């Protein structure tokens, strides 16, 4: 009986640890993806600002 309880406890602990590891891995992947997206957005914004500064201003009459 005691062995069954220990086996159940070990199974529960292993399941919780596996779930926690999966959540942490997903969190890390999301953080990495958002960092990449932020860097890409900043480079696109910088190139758009540079292209707007290079275009001549058109007079509207």
N, C-alpha and C positions, 0 to 999 in steps of 0.2 A: 504494500500500500504506500509506504513512504517513497519507494522508488518511482511509483507512478506520479506522485506529487512532484518529485524533483524533475522528472522528465517533462511534465506539463509546464513547470516553472521555467525550465530551460527553453522549451519551445516558445513560450510567451515572450521571454527575454530576447530570443533570437529574432522573433517576428518584429518586435518593437525596434530593435537595433537595425534591422533591415529596412524598415519603414523610415526611420530617422535618417539613415544613410541615403536613401532614395530622395527624400525631401531636401536634404542638404545638397545633393548633386544637382537636382533640378534648380534650386536656388542659385547655385554657382553658375550654371549654364545660362539662366536668365540674366544674372548680373553681367556676365560676359557679353551676351547678345546686346543688352542695352548700352553697354560701353561702346561696342562697335557701332551701333546705330547712332549714338551721340557723336562719335568722331566723324562718321559719314555725313550726318546732318550739318555739322559745323563746317566741313570742307565744302559742301554744296552751297551753304549760305555764304561762305567767303567768296566762292567763285561767282555767285550771282551778284554780290555787292561789287566785285571787281568789274564785272561786265556792265553793270549799270553805270559805274563811274566812267567807263570808257566810251559809252554812247553819247553822242552830242545831244544837247537839249533842243527839242523842236519847239518852235514858236507856234502857238495856236492863235489865229486871228479871226 
